[in-house]
Amino acid sequence: MAVRFSNTFLLRKLHQLTGIVPLGLFFFVHMFTNSKAINGEESYEKAVGDIHEIPYVLFLEIFGIFLPLIFHSIYGVIISVEARPNVFAYSYGRNWFYFLQRVTGIFLFFFLFFHILNLRFGLIPGLNLTPVAGNSGLAWDIVSREFAIPWVMTFYILGIAATAWHLAYGFWLFAVDWGIVIGEKAQKYALYGCVVLSLGLFVVGANAAIAFVRPCGLLPQALCEQAKK
């Protein structure tokens, strides 16, 4: 019994760690790359090309993204299935936040599966079967054509929202569980910061997605043109 508890404890810590370090870092890099779309086709395709030219990029994808993502996703689903939500019995803010963490985790399991098969490998029937990977010169056309489809854009906006919350609240859970933020007051302010971070990540991600179908994304045209000068 003690060994089982120890294994569970270690697996949960590893689950948190993979969500923060490789996957969290990748999301920030991904949002930075996507945000290049605000500056237009040439800027975005150059950013994608720069990623493709990273030495050992396939090694980084496998061990820095895919394997951590597979473990984090599968174990996250296991945690969610085992969870016993009590938001209706105890309608506290943190209970709802934890519930949203589980819900977004389940949604992201399916969203990321779709996203990787779609844009990384081009394997979704009915959509563009040309992957972005290995085709940086076509990256803008591939993404903009798909984001012009209303249901695809809606699905991706929901995916960005779920990822923004899941990662930001994950930072808070990590900081509390690992003893980085101690004390009720400190945890309260840290939680506020994570909520703000989630909103910021969502705005940045949604703006980048919309930029593929509308120049400058959500920014007013005049402000966007001024920023480019």
C-alpha positions in Angstrom: 0.0 0.0 0.0 2.8 2.3 0.8 4.5 1.6 -2.5 1.3 2.4 -4.4 0.9 5.7 -2.5 4.5 6.6 -3.4 4.0 5.8 -7.0 0.8 7.9 -7.2 2.6 10.8 -5.5 5.5 10.7 -7.9 3.2 10.3 -10.9 1.2 13.4 -9.9 4.3 15.4 -9.3 5.6 14.4 -12.7 2.2 15.2 -14.2 2.5 18.8 -12.8 6.1 19.1 -13.9 5.5 18.1 -17.5 2.6 20.5 -17.7 4.7 23.4 -16.5 8.2 22.9 -18.0 8.1 21.4 -21.5 4.5 21.9 -22.4 4.1 25.3 -20.8 7.3 26.5 -22.4 6.2 25.1 -25.7 2.8 27.0 -25.5 4.6 30.3 -24.9 6.9 29.7 -27.9 3.9 28.5 -30.0 1.9 31.7 -29.2 5.0 33.9 -30.0 5.3 32.2 -33.4 1.6 32.4 -34.1 1.6 36.1 -33.2 3.9 36.7 -36.1 0.7 36.4 -38.2 -0.2 39.9 -37.1 2.7 41.2 -39.3 1.5 39.2 -42.3 2.4 36.2 -44.4 6.1 36.8 -44.8 6.7 37.3 -41.1 4.8 34.2 -40.1 6.4 31.9 -42.6 9.8 33.1 -41.7 9.1 32.3 -38.0 7.9 28.8 -39.0 10.9 28.3 -41.2 13.2 29.3 -38.3 11.7 26.6 -36.1 12.2 24.0 -38.9 15.9 24.9 -39.0 16.5 24.3 -35.3 19.1 21.5 -35.0 17.7 18.2 -33.9 14.1 19.6 -34.1 12.6 16.1 -34.5 14.4 15.0 -31.3 13.1 18.1 -29.5 9.5 17.4 -30.8 9.6 13.7 -29.6 11.2 14.1 -26.2 10.3 17.7 -25.4 6.7 17.8 -26.7 5.1 14.5 -27.8 6.2 12.2 -25.0 5.5 14.7 -22.2 2.2 15.5 -23.8 1.1 11.9 -24.1 2.0 11.2 -20.4 0.4 14.5 -19.2 -2.8 14.0 -21.3 -3.4 10.3 -20.4 -2.6 10.7 -16.7 -4.7 13.9 -16.6 -7.7 12.0 -18.0 -7.1 9.3 -15.3 -7.1 12.0 -12.6 -10.2 13.6 -14.0 -12.1 10.3 -14.1 -11.1 9.6 -10.5 -12.1 13.1 -9.3 -15.4 13.6 -7.5 -16.6 17.1 -8.3 -18.4 18.8 -5.4 -19.0 22.2 -7.0 -22.8 22.0 -6.5 -22.6 20.9 -2.9 -19.8 23.4 -2.0 -20.0 26.3 -4.5 -16.6 27.9 -3.6 -14.5 29.7 -6.1 -11.6 27.3 -5.8 -13.9 24.3 -6.3 -15.1 25.8 -9.6 -11.6 26.5 -10.6 -10.5 22.9 -9.9 -13.6 21.7 -11.8 -12.7 23.9 -14.8 -9.2 22.4 -14.7 -10.5 18.9 -15.1 -13.1 19.9 -17.8 -10.5 21.8 -19.8 -8.1 18.9 -19.4 -10.6 16.5 -21.0 -11.4 18.9 -23.8 -7.7 19.5 -24.5 -7.1 15.8 -24.8 -9.4 15.7 -27.9 -8.5 19.2 -29.1 -4.7 18.6 -29.2 -5.2 15.2 -30.8 -7.1 17.0 -33.6 -4.7 19.9 -33.8 -1.6 17.6 -34.1 -3.2 15.3 -36.7 -4.5 18.4 -38.6 -1.7 20.9 -38.8 1.3 18.8 -37.9 0.6 15.8 -40.0 -2.3 16.8 -42.3 -4.3 13.7 -41.5 -7.9 15.1 -41.0 -10.1 14.1 -43.9 -12.1 17.0 -45.4 -9.5 19.5 -44.4 -6.1 20.5 -46.0 -4.0 17.3 -46.1 -0.8 19.3 -46.4 0.9 19.6 -43.0 2.6 22.8 -41.9 5.7 20.8 -40.8 8.1 20.7 -43.6 6.2 23.2 -45.7 7.0 26.5 -44.1 6.6 28.3 -47.5 2.9 27.2 -47.5 2.3 27.6 -43.8 0.2 30.8 -44.2 -2.0 29.4 -46.9 -2.6 26.2 -45.0 -3.6 27.9 -41.7 -5.5 30.8 -43.2 -7.6 28.5 -45.4 -8.6 26.3 -42.5 -9.3 29.2 -40.1 -11.6 30.7 -42.8 -13.9 27.7 -42.0 -16.2 28.9 -39.2 -16.3 25.7 -37.2 -12.5 25.2 -37.4 -11.9 28.8 -36.1 -14.5 28.3 -33.3 -12.9 25.0 -32.3 -9.5 26.6 -32.2 -10.7 29.6 -30.2 -12.2 27.3 -27.6 -8.9 25.3 -27.6 -6.9 28.5 -27.0 -9.3 29.5 -24.1 -9.1 26.0 -22.6 -5.3 25.9 -22.9 -4.9 29.4 -21.4 -7.0 28.5 -18.3 -5.5 25.0 -17.9 -1.9 26.4 -18.0 -2.5 29.5 -15.9 -4.3 27.6 -13.1 -1.8 24.8 -13.5 0.9 27.4 -12.5 -1.1 28.1 -9.4 -1.5 24.5 -8.4 2.1 23.8 -9.1 3.2 26.8 -6.9 1.0 25.7 -4.0 1.7 22.0 -4.2 5.4 22.5 -4.4 5.5 24.9 -1.5 6.6 27.9 -3.6 3.6 30.0 -2.5 2.8 29.6 1.2 0.1 31.3 3.2 -3.5 32.0 2.5 -3.0 35.6 1.5 -0.1 34.8 -0.8 -2.0 32.0 -2.5 -5.0 34.4 -2.9 -2.9 37.0 -4.8 -1.1 34.3 -6.8 -4.5 33.0 -7.9 -5.5 36.5 -9.0 -2.3 36.7 -11.0 -3.0 33.4 -12.7 -6.5 34.5 -13.6 -5.1 37.6 -15.2 -2.4 35.5 -17.0 -5.1 33.2 -18.4 -7.0 36.2 -19.8 -3.8 37.6 -21.3 -2.9 34.3 -22.9 -6.3 33.9 -24.4 -6.3 37.4 -25.9 -2.9 36.9 -27.4 -3.8 33.5 -28.8 -7.2 34.5 -30.1 -5.7 37.7 -31.7 -3.1 35.6 -33.5 -5.7 33.1 -34.8 -7.9 35.9 -36.1 -4.9 37.6 -37.8 -4.9 34.7 -40.3 -8.3 35.8 -41.6 -8.3 39.5 -40.7 -5.2 41.7 -41.0 -3.8 42.7 -37.5 -6.3 40.4 -35.8 -8.4 42.2 -33.1 -6.3 45.3 -33.2 -7.8 48.4 -34.9 -6.4 48.8 -38.4 -4.9 52.3 -37.7 -3.2 51.1 -34.5 -1.8 48.0 -36.2 -0.4 50.0 -39.1 1.2 52.4 -36.7 2.8 49.5 -34.7 4.4 48.1 -37.9 6.2 51.4 -38.7 
